[in-house]
Amino acid sequence: MPLPERLAALLAEVAGQLTAMAAEAPLAALRAAGVLERIAARVSRETAGVLCDDGMPAEAVATALGTTRSKALVLLLTAQGS
């Protein structure tokens, strides 16, 4: 599943800024990376929960994400347990 162009550009910009910041202010870069990890984990759980509620099969999730069925199943089951 391709990302929308605007989101892909934003992610590329954030990655570039974090890489530059890692050299200039490593603790700030580390803190920013932690914030991004928490955001990503929350959005992942919420979105996987929606997919579970919609009855999306693990095979379809795996295909869309370019991952294995077992990894997609873990993602979906983790969202159900949240």
Rosetta constraint file for C-alpha pairs under 8 A:
AtomPair CA 1 CA 64 HARMONIC 4.99 0.50
AtomPair CA 1 CA 65 HARMONIC 6.18 0.50
AtomPair CA 1 CA 66 HARMONIC 7.90 0.50
AtomPair CA 3 CA 7 HARMONIC 6.55 0.50
AtomPair CA 3 CA 8 HARMONIC 5.91 0.50
AtomPair CA 4 CA 8 HARMONIC 6.21 0.50
AtomPair CA 5 CA 9 HARMONIC 6.13 0.50
AtomPair CA 6 CA 10 HARMONIC 6.22 0.50
AtomPair CA 7 CA 11 HARMONIC 6.12 0.50
AtomPair CA 8 CA 12 HARMONIC 6.17 0.50
AtomPair CA 9 CA 13 HARMONIC 6.17 0.50
AtomPair CA 10 CA 14 HARMONIC 6.21 0.50
AtomPair CA 11 CA 15 HARMONIC 6.09 0.50
AtomPair CA 12 CA 16 HARMONIC 6.18 0.50
AtomPair CA 13 CA 17 HARMONIC 6.19 0.50
AtomPair CA 14 CA 18 HARMONIC 6.05 0.50
AtomPair CA 15 CA 19 HARMONIC 6.11 0.50
AtomPair CA 16 CA 20 HARMONIC 6.23 0.50
AtomPair CA 17 CA 21 HARMONIC 5.97 0.50
AtomPair CA 18 CA 22 HARMONIC 6.01 0.50
AtomPair CA 18 CA 29 HARMONIC 5.71 0.50
AtomPair CA 18 CA 32 HARMONIC 7.66 0.50
AtomPair CA 18 CA 33 HARMONIC 7.72 0.50
AtomPair CA 19 CA 23 HARMONIC 7.04 0.50
AtomPair CA 19 CA 29 HARMONIC 7.83 0.50
AtomPair CA 20 CA 24 HARMONIC 6.61 0.50
AtomPair CA 21 CA 25 HARMONIC 5.26 0.50
AtomPair CA 21 CA 26 HARMONIC 6.35 0.50
AtomPair CA 21 CA 28 HARMONIC 7.26 0.50
AtomPair CA 21 CA 29 HARMONIC 5.54 0.50
AtomPair CA 22 CA 26 HARMONIC 4.26 0.50
AtomPair CA 22 CA 27 HARMONIC 7.63 0.50
AtomPair CA 22 CA 28 HARMONIC 7.64 0.50
AtomPair CA 22 CA 29 HARMONIC 5.19 0.50
AtomPair CA 22 CA 30 HARMONIC 7.53 0.50
AtomPair CA 25 CA 29 HARMONIC 6.31 0.50
AtomPair CA 26 CA 30 HARMONIC 6.08 0.50
AtomPair CA 27 CA 31 HARMONIC 6.16 0.50
AtomPair CA 28 CA 32 HARMONIC 6.14 0.50
AtomPair CA 29 CA 33 HARMONIC 6.08 0.50
AtomPair CA 30 CA 34 HARMONIC 6.27 0.50
AtomPair CA 31 CA 35 HARMONIC 6.37 0.50
AtomPair CA 32 CA 36 HARMONIC 6.25 0.50
AtomPair CA 33 CA 37 HARMONIC 6.16 0.50
AtomPair CA 34 CA 38 HARMONIC 6.32 0.50
AtomPair CA 35 CA 39 HARMONIC 6.26 0.50
AtomPair CA 36 CA 40 HARMONIC 6.00 0.50
AtomPair CA 37 CA 41 HARMONIC 6.05 0.50
AtomPair CA 38 CA 42 HARMONIC 6.16 0.50
AtomPair CA 39 CA 43 HARMONIC 6.14 0.50
AtomPair CA 40 CA 44 HARMONIC 5.88 0.50
AtomPair CA 41 CA 45 HARMONIC 6.19 0.50
AtomPair CA 42 CA 46 HARMONIC 6.18 0.50
AtomPair CA 43 CA 47 HARMONIC 5.91 0.50
AtomPair CA 44 CA 48 HARMONIC 5.94 0.50
AtomPair CA 45 CA 49 HARMONIC 6.02 0.50
AtomPair CA 45 CA 75 HARMONIC 7.76 0.50
AtomPair CA 45 CA 78 HARMONIC 7.41 0.50
AtomPair CA 45 CA 79 HARMONIC 5.04 0.50
AtomPair CA 45 CA 82 HARMONIC 7.56 0.50
AtomPair CA 46 CA 50 HARMONIC 6.41 0.50
AtomPair CA 46 CA 79 HARMONIC 7.05 0.50
AtomPair CA 47 CA 51 HARMONIC 6.34 0.50
AtomPair CA 48 CA 52 HARMONIC 6.14 0.50
AtomPair CA 48 CA 75 HARMONIC 6.68 0.50
AtomPair CA 48 CA 76 HARMONIC 5.47 0.50
AtomPair CA 48 CA 79 HARMONIC 5.63 0.50
AtomPair CA 49 CA 53 HARMONIC 6.13 0.50
AtomPair CA 49 CA 76 HARMONIC 6.85 0.50
AtomPair CA 49 CA 79 HARMONIC 4.96 0.50
AtomPair CA 49 CA 80 HARMONIC 6.14 0.50
AtomPair CA 50 CA 54 HARMONIC 6.15 0.50
AtomPair CA 51 CA 55 HARMONIC 6.28 0.50
AtomPair CA 51 CA 56 HARMONIC 5.27 0.50
AtomPair CA 51 CA 76 HARMONIC 7.61 0.50
AtomPair CA 52 CA 56 HARMONIC 5.80 0.50
AtomPair CA 52 CA 57 HARMONIC 7.98 0.50
AtomPair CA 52 CA 76 HARMONIC 6.25 0.50
AtomPair CA 52 CA 79 HARMONIC 7.69 0.50
AtomPair CA 52 CA 80 HARMONIC 7.10 0.50
AtomPair CA 56 CA 60 HARMONIC 6.79 0.50
AtomPair CA 56 CA 61 HARMONIC 7.12 0.50
AtomPair CA 57 CA 61 HARMONIC 6.60 0.50
AtomPair CA 58 CA 62 HARMONIC 6.02 0.50
AtomPair CA 58 CA 69 HARMONIC 5.78 0.50
AtomPair CA 58 CA 70 HARMONIC 7.81 0.50
AtomPair CA 58 CA 72 HARMONIC 5.45 0.50
AtomPair CA 58 CA 73 HARMONIC 5.23 0.50
AtomPair CA 58 CA 76 HARMONIC 7.32 0.50
AtomPair CA 59 CA 63 HARMONIC 6.21 0.50
AtomPair CA 59 CA 69 HARMONIC 5.38 0.50
AtomPair CA 59 CA 72 HARMONIC 7.44 0.50
AtomPair CA 60 CA 64 HARMONIC 6.16 0.50
AtomPair CA 61 CA 65 HARMONIC 6.07 0.50
AtomPair CA 61 CA 69 HARMONIC 7.70 0.50
AtomPair CA 61 CA 72 HARMONIC 5.96 0.50
AtomPair CA 62 CA 66 HARMONIC 5.70 0.50
AtomPair CA 62 CA 67 HARMONIC 4.83 0.50
AtomPair CA 62 CA 68 HARMONIC 5.36 0.50
AtomPair CA 62 CA 69 HARMONIC 5.14 0.50
AtomPair CA 62 CA 71 HARMONIC 7.41 0.50
AtomPair CA 62 CA 72 HARMONIC 5.22 0.50
AtomPair CA 63 CA 67 HARMONIC 6.51 0.50
AtomPair CA 63 CA 68 HARMONIC 7.71 0.50
AtomPair CA 67 CA 71 HARMONIC 6.64 0.50
AtomPair CA 67 CA 72 HARMONIC 6.93 0.50
AtomPair CA 68 CA 72 HARMONIC 6.32 0.50
AtomPair CA 69 CA 73 HARMONIC 5.99 0.50
AtomPair CA 70 CA 74 HARMONIC 6.23 0.50
AtomPair CA 71 CA 75 HARMONIC 6.29 0.50
AtomPair CA 72 CA 76 HARMONIC 6.24 0.50
AtomPair CA 73 CA 77 HARMONIC 5.97 0.50
AtomPair CA 74 CA 78 HARMONIC 5.88 0.50
AtomPair CA 75 CA 79 HARMONIC 6.37 0.50
AtomPair CA 76 CA 80 HARMONIC 6.40 0.50
AtomPair CA 77 CA 81 HARMONIC 6.37 0.50
AtomPair CA 78 CA 82 HARMONIC 6.48 0.50
